[in-house]
Amino acid sequence: MRPDTSHFTRNRLVGEELRRYEEEHGAFTDEELAAAQTRISGTAEHEESASAA
């Protein structure tokens, strides 16, 4: 049985895309990185829902 490597391929492709973006537009700011981490961890949805209520 072959292990599922699709998540490794996806991570590699996302990493390559981020490197290309940084080459074209410069490094991400601390604020952009913090916002991305928040969205990735899923806390942004909870914060947006709470602020909308």
C-alpha positions as CSV (number, residue, x, y, z in Angstrom):
1,M,0.0,0.0,0.0
2,R,1.4,3.4,-1.0
3,P,1.4,6.2,1.5
4,D,-0.7,9.3,0.7
5,T,1.8,12.0,-0.4
6,S,-0.7,14.5,-1.8
7,H,-0.3,16.8,1.3
8,F,3.5,16.8,0.8
9,T,3.0,17.8,-2.9
10,R,0.5,20.5,-2.0
11,N,2.8,21.9,0.7
12,R,5.7,22.0,-1.8
13,L,3.6,23.8,-4.4
14,V,2.3,26.3,-1.9
15,G,5.9,26.9,-0.7
16,E,7.1,27.5,-4.3
17,E,4.2,29.9,-4.9
18,L,5.0,31.9,-1.8
19,R,8.7,32.1,-2.8
20,R,7.7,33.5,-6.2
21,Y,5.4,36.0,-4.7
22,E,8.1,37.2,-2.3
23,E,10.6,37.5,-5.3
24,E,8.1,39.7,-7.2
25,H,6.6,41.7,-4.3
26,G,9.1,41.6,-1.5
27,A,9.0,39.8,1.9
28,F,5.8,39.5,3.8
29,T,5.4,42.0,6.7
30,D,5.0,40.8,10.3
31,E,1.4,41.9,10.1
32,E,0.7,39.9,6.9
33,L,2.3,36.8,8.4
34,A,0.3,37.2,11.6
35,A,-2.9,37.6,9.6
36,A,-2.1,34.5,7.5
37,Q,-1.3,32.4,10.6
38,T,-4.6,33.5,12.2
39,R,-6.5,32.5,9.1
40,I,-4.7,29.2,8.8
41,S,-5.4,28.3,12.4
42,G,-9.1,29.1,12.0
43,T,-9.3,31.7,14.6
44,A,-10.2,34.4,12.1
45,E,-13.6,32.8,11.4
46,H,-14.4,32.9,15.1
47,E,-13.3,36.5,15.5
48,E,-15.2,37.7,12.4
49,S,-18.4,35.9,13.7
50,A,-18.0,37.4,17.1
51,S,-17.5,41.0,15.7
52,A,-20.5,40.6,13.4
53,A,-22.8,39.7,16.3
